[in-house]
Amino acid sequence: MGFSGEGKIWLNGSLVEWKDAKIHIASHVIHYGSGVFEGARCYGTPKGSACFRLGAHIKRLYNSARIYRMEYRLGAEAFEQAVLDTLRANPFKSCYIRPIIYRGYEALGVNPLPCPVDAAILLWEWGAYLGAEALEKGVDVRVSSWARSAPNTFPSLAKSCANYANSQLIRMEASMDGYAEGVALDTFGFLSEGSGENVFVVRDGVISTPPATASILPGITRDSVITIARDLGYEVREELLPREVLYVADEVFFAGTAVEITPIRSVDRITIGCGRRGPVTEQIQGTFFGIIDGSRADTRGWLTYV
Ligand SMILES: Cc1ncc(COP(=O)(O)O)c(C=O)c1O
């Protein structure tokens, strides 16, 4: 999954070659995690490449920056245009989009305010995050021994670089124990989310997912799943869920830009439902993939054509 090293990167308003997109080692973000970022995707469709819910991603980026008192010199609308310009300057038909706003080079001390607010937009080709097979067969996960951060520690609504120190602990623990991913609880013991994705549970035809108050990043894919599922006639609840609901669920699945919609076939070595993708997951996945590949009508205006 290494980088090809090809293509152009947008760096504070200029398009530069991948190899030239460098910042100084004394930049604040490197030492103190003072950055906020996004992960979006652009998909190839019969009508050309299209970004999925780009406006929602840029809005969340600017909200994350606001929480951390970072005001970038471009407004959200101009930044969205910059993403489209970057896509047009690169050859990818489908790719992952990584915008980042961060504290740059000026002085090193915990206080970030003296440092400039800089930004970059990177693109690269990135396939199925947990493997193409996982989309059908599902993945094995464990409940992490690491909790998500408590609400009064790190703001989970901000997609901040610093939050991903916790995500890395969850992900490394899972990988080293032979699982595809970890699912974390919040500090009250309720179900929260994976290291980089939200989680959904299906029981008796009702779909549940932890609420924003369970230390989750409220995902844009999560919101899309809720919308699609309600359109399909399902009852969807955002509610606090105990860990053990995972073990007795009919279906469990992840939702996120990187994993898209990936079924979970076991949790802590307990088989979920039939041990592979269940029918509700398949139906929601089918609708989601239909919208992003252009084979279904985009009735909600989720696609922005490049
Ligand atoms: C911790 C975490 N939760 C949830 C998500 C899912 O969010 P989205 O669907 O907006 O990609 C992500 C991915 O960005 C994430 O990193």
The ligand as a Gaussian input file, in Angstrom:
#p B3LYP/6-31G(d) Opt

LIG

0 1
 C      -12.134000       7.475000      13.896000
 C      -13.018000       7.501000      12.707000
 N      -14.331000       7.258000      12.847000
 C      -15.161000       7.264000      11.806000
 C      -14.705000       7.507000      10.520000
 C      -15.665000       7.494000       9.376000
 O      -15.869000       8.782000       8.892000
 P      -16.189000       9.051000       7.363000
 O      -17.342000       8.182000       7.014000
 O      -16.567000      10.482000       7.314000
 O      -14.993000       8.721000       6.595000
 C      -13.347000       7.756000      10.324000
 C      -12.832000       8.036000       8.995000
 O      -12.555000       9.151000       8.672000
 C      -12.490000       7.768000      11.435000
 O      -11.174000       7.999000      11.284000

